[in-house]
Amino acid sequence: MTIVSAFLVPGSPLPHLRPDVDSWRQFKVAMENVGEKLRASKPDVVLIYSTQWFAVLDEIWLTRHRSLDVHVDENWHEFGELPYDIHTDVDLANACIESCRAAGVNARGADYESFPIDTGTIVACNALKVGTPELPVVVASNNLYDNQAATEKLAALAVACISEKGKRIAVIGVGGLSGSVFTTAVDPVEDRVVKKVEDDCNKKILSLMESGNIQALREALNSYAKEARAEMGFKHFHWLLGALDGHFKGAIVHHYGAIYGSGAAVVEFSI
């Protein structure tokens, strides 16, 4: 099989900027653990979709061979910096762009110094130790006009394109679960999913992932996205579904919890 591993990870920087908070540190540890599993699956490239890289006019792909800089998150700047050094498989990224265009999807590359790479992509690359010269990435943007179905098609297109090159792929969807957050300052040690109904929805959708019951999972996704106010309509999970051709055997939830009121999880899919 071309895809050798698949993961859902949160894009929040808090577990990595504030590992002194035990509940947040557990996310960091879980991401480091699945990073080991990802690398053990021996992919040639890592295909990443982050909800935080917004695009509007076109589907944008990162086409800079090496992106080296220091990032400050726009929401949590007071907690510090996120240095990054991300290596892209430019040939594969350009092939994905051409495949998009052939399918009628407007697409272009981003290749210039200090391009503002989003927090989620940086967090995933740093925590999972991907985007290295030995294990480069192909990164797709989140076009805000794309719905869930369009996102699945984009992922499938990218996998087909990379597969044609004979490459083994690890695929990552970067984003959270429920979307509500605390609107006033909260002590991090008191963090929790801010709304019980969203906590319940998160646990239900994670249980369906674990079960591998794709039909039941698909039937629940629309209501989950609405009731849990899922981040970006849960498009990062639809990215994984599209990449996996709508099939996986089950999932392992390595960690579930709250990040400043919102729900998040580190999930490994059994393929």
Secondary structure, DSSP 8 states (H G I E B T S, - for coil): --EEEEEEE---SHHHH-TTSHHHHHHHHHHHHHHHHHHHT--SEEEEEEEEEEESSSEEEE--SEEEEEE--SSSGGG--EEEEEEB-HHHHHHHHHHHHHTT--EEEE-STT----HHHHHHHHHHT-SSSSS-EEEEEEETT--HHHHHHHHHHHHHHHHHTT--EEEEEE--S-----SS---GGG---S-HHHHHHHHHHHHHHHHT-HHHHHHHHHHHHHHTT-GGGGHHHHHHHHHTTT--SEEEEEEEEEETTEEEEEEEEE-
